[in-house]
């Protein structure tokens, strides 16, 4: 029987940066589970270069618990690593490598626990899910959820093993990212009024977003369960202009909205589109009728908040021995599972303080504690008969 430490070593060796294929890792997991007698279903992307993995064990029927993790990791480009990023290195009780915390550590524990679940008389099924492209907008899991939505035996609860240092988490914000493209009209800067300055109009749009963010931060809209306790709006990328003596004809900028679960990010974009359509475009097109402002959604995922009194939260409290429920600032696939009718909670080994950084690590103690938590889950799933 493989340990979580050994499995993590094998998982880290697969370069599953989101721009790469994850099929080698998925095939490794499929073979591992097949040798244990567990059948897997693979849900591929359109080009068949990536796949989600779904497996189910235990008794027939609906309900049960799903353990879920994503296989992709963020790039190591430009980071100063002191150890090989795609080889596990142990030092002073820490296991270094890309994805150790986010989130191959949990997947290793999940796989190591399968023999414990198989050896027990489970009263309800255990579901396993490994997705792709979580790091670039929670893209891959959507096709897996499409399959589950048509399945009469989908789970009741999903435990997503993102790194929380095994603290019980029941919520996070949602996210919407959008690209705005401003098409102006170029001319010599000495005759600037004869052109349409795309950068200046982009600046007006960004200023409008800033004012929207200030309104959303008003005290009456805040929710102390989150940090920051309000929906945030920020512009992260801007490009435009070719030379100082040319009125710029193009400018684009990317902005994001990170919403409290009760807020709707689309309200921000609708308000910005209305401002562009009714106030800016008439000014721009009075100078050049081909001037335009276009919006292109880049990615999105919903927020999550699972009630502390829910069955999912009560199970999480039992597994962690804590009712100190909290939220996290980063996003997960939990909101998508919740939308699919599967109550979701978040708890996994390691800390996101190490995620996405050079020399990412997880401690041996955290792996051991996660192993113990999943053994408690196996025992709980037997007692529910």
N, C-alpha and C positions, 0 to 999 in steps of 0.2 A: 504494500500500500504506500503510495507516494505521499510525502509530507507537503505541507503548503510551502515550506522553504525550497524544496526541490522543484516543485511546480512553478514557483515564482522565477527561479533561475531559468527554467525552460521558456516561460512566457516572455520574459524580458529580452531573450535572445532574438525574438522576432521583431524586426523593425516595422511596427505598425503605425508609423506616423501617418496622419490622415491622408496625405497625398499618395501614400503607397497602398498596395493591396494588403488585406488582412487574411487572405485565403490560406496561407501557410499556417498561421496560428489557428484558424478555425478548423482546418483539417487535423491538426495536432489534437485539439480538444475533441473533435468527433471520434478519432481513433481511441483516445483515452476512455471516453464514455462507452463506446462500442465494446471495448474489452471488458467493461463492467456490466455489459448487457443492457445498456441504456440506448434506446433509439434516438437519433437526432434528426431534426428537420432543418435544412438550410434554406434561407430566403435570400436570394441573390439580388444585387442591383441590376439595372438594365443592361450593363455591359458585362455582367458576370465577373467583374474584377474584385468584388467584395461580397460579403455575405453576413447576415445575422444567423445565429444558431439558436434553436429552440429545442428543449428536451423536457421530458415529463416522466416522472417515476412515481411509484406508489399506486394506490387503488384507483380504479376507474371512477368517473363521475366528475362533476364540476367542483369549483371552489379550490381551496388550498392556498399555498403560499408560493410566490415566485421570488427567486433570487436573481438579481439583474446587475450586469456590469457592461461597460463599453470596452472594446478591444483597442481602439485607436488612442494614440498619444500625440502630444504636441511636438513640434520640431526641436532639434538640438542645435540647429544652425546658429552660428554666432555666439554660442554660449561657451564659457570657459570651464570645461569639465576636467576634474583631476583624475577621473576614472573612466573607463570605456562606458559610454552610455547604454550600449546594448549587450552588456555582459554584467551579471550580478557580482558585486564586490561587497564582501562583508568586512566591517571595520568597527570595532568598539560597540558591538551590539546593534549596528545599523546596517541595513542592506541597501546598497546604492545601485541605481540604474533608472533609465527613463521608464516611467510608468509604475514604479514600485508603489508609490502612494496613489497615483491617479491613473488607472485604478486596478492594475494587474495584481496588486496584493490581495484585494478582495476576491478577484476571480480565482487566484490560487487557493485561497481558503475554501471557496465554494466548491471547487473541484476536489480538493482533499477531503471534503466532508461527505461526498457522494457515497462512499462505502458505508459510512455510519448510518446514513438514511436508508440505504438498501438493506442493512442488517436489522432494521427495526420494523415492527408491524405498524406502519403508518396508517393513521385513521383518515388522512386526507392527502391529496397529491402534492408533490413538490414539483415546481416548474423551474427551469433554468433558462436564462436568456443572456446572450452575449451579442451586443450590437456593434455597428460600425459608424463612423463619422459623427460621433457625439460632439467632438471638439469643434466641429465646423457648423454647428447649428442643430444638433440633435436630428440629423437627417435620416440615418439608417434605420433607427428603431421604428420609424413610421410604417414601413412595409411589414415589419414583424407585428405591429399592432393591428394592421389590416387583417392579417391572418388570424390573430387572436379574436378579433371582433366577429369573425364568422365561425368561431369555434364554440360549441355549446359547453365546453369544459374549461373555460378560461378561469384563471385564479381570482380569488377575492382580494388578496393582499399582495403587494409587491414591496420587497425590501431592496432598495437600491444601495449598493455598497460604496458610494462615494466616500472619500476620506473625511471623517468627522471625529477622529480619535475615539471611535466607538461610543460617542455621545448621541443621544436620541434627537433627531432632527425631523420636524414635521412640516417645514415650509421653506420656500425660497421665492425670489422674485421671478417674473417672466422677462423676456427680452424680445425686442423688435429692432432690427437694424435695416436702414434704408439708405440708398444712394440717391442724391438729388443732382440732376444734370441741368445746368443753366446754359442756354444757347443765346448768346448776344449777337452783336454785329461789330466787326473790327473796322477801325479807321486809324488815321494818323492821330497821335495823342494831341497834336496841336489843334485838332478840330474835334476834340472829345465829345462835344454835344451831338455831333453827327453820327456817333456810334452808340452802341448799347453795351455798357461795361458789365460783362458777366460776373466779374469778381464782386463788384459793388452790389449787384442784385443778390448774389449768393450771400453777401454779408448781411443784407437786410433779412433774408430768410433765417440765417443763423441767429441774428439778434431776436427774431420772433420766437425761435426755439428756446433761447435763453429766458425770455420773459415767460414762456409756457412752463419751463422748469421751475421758475420762481413761484408761479401760481400753484403748481403741484406740491411745492414744499411748504405751503401755508400750514400753520399749526392744526387747523381743523381737518386737514387731509392726512395727517400723519398717523402711523401705526407703530407703536413702540416695540412690537414684536420683531421688527426688522431693523437692519442697520445698513445704510441710513434708513430712517423711519418714514421715508416718502419715496414716491416714484421720481426717478432721476432722468434727465435728458442731457445728452452731451454730444458735441461734434468732435470726431476723432481724426478725420482725414480731410484735407482740402487740397485741390490741385487746380491751377489756372494760370493763364498768362504766358506770353512768349517773349516779350521784350517790353521795356519800360516805355518806349515811344510808340507802342501799339495798344490801342484800346482792346482789351481782351474779349475775344468772341466766345470763349468756352471757360467754364468753371464747373467743377463737380466737388461735392463733399459728401462724406458718409456720416450719418448720425445714428445714435442708438437711444432707445427708451427702455429703461429697466423698471418694470412696473410692480407695484404691490399687487398681490393676486386679485384684489377687488377692483383694480383699475384696468382700463382698456387702452392699450398702446395705440390702437387704431384711431382713437380720438385725437391723439397728438398729430398723427399724419393727416387726418381729415382736416383739422384746423389749419395746418400749414398749407395744404393744397388749396383750401378756400382763400387764404391770404394771398397765395401766389396768383390764383385765378382772377380774383376780384380787384386786387390792389396793384400788384406788380405787373402782371402781363399787359393790362391796358396801357401802362406807361411805356413798357418796352416795345410793344407792337405799334405804338404811335410813331416810333422812330423807324422800326424795321418790322414789317409784318411777319417775317420768318422767325422772329425771336420766340423762344419757348422755354418752358420749365417742365422737366419730366422727373418722375419719381419711380425708382426701381427697388422693390423689396429685395433684401439680401438674405435674411434668415430671421426666424422667429421661433420661440417656444413659449408655452404658457407658464405662469407661475403656479405655485402649489401651496396649499395650506390644508392640512388634514386635521380635523378636530381632535383635541386632546382626549375627548371622551369616546372616540371611535374605536372599533375593534382593532384596527391597524395600529393605532397609537398605544392601546393597552398591551398588545402583543410586544411592541417595541419596548415598553417600560419593563415588561417581564424579562425580556432578553438582556437588557442592559442593566437591570436593577436600579433604574433611575426614572423618575417622572419629571426631571428637569428638562422638559422639552424646549427646543430652541429652533432658530432658523439659520440659514446660511446665506451669504451674499452671492455665491456663485450659483449658476443654473444647473439643472439636471434634467434627465428624461422623465422625472416624476410627474410633472404637470401633464405630459402626454399620456402616461399610464392612467392618471386620474381621469382625464377626459374620456378615456376608453372604458371607464367604469371599473377600474381596478384601483382600490384605495392604496396610496403609496406613502411610504416613509423612507427616511434616508439614514443609513448608519453603516460605517465601514472603518477599516483600520487605516492608520496613517493620518497625516494632516495636510490640508491644502496649502498650508504655509510652505511646504516643500514642493508642491506641485508646480509644474511649468518652469522650474528653476534648474540651473546646472547643479549637478551632484544631488539630484532628487533622491530621497531615501525613505524607507519605512523601518521602524525598529522591529527587532525580533520579538520583543514583548508584545507589540501590537498585533503581529501575526498570530502569536500564541493566544492572545485574548480573543481574537476573532474566531479562531478554531474552537475555542471553548463556547463562544456565543452560538455558533452554529450547531454544536452538540446539544446545547439547551433547546434550540429550535427543534431538533429532531425528537427530543424527549417530549416537548410540548405537543408536537403533531401526533404523537402516539396517545397522549392523555385525552385528546379531544374526542375520542370515540364515544 
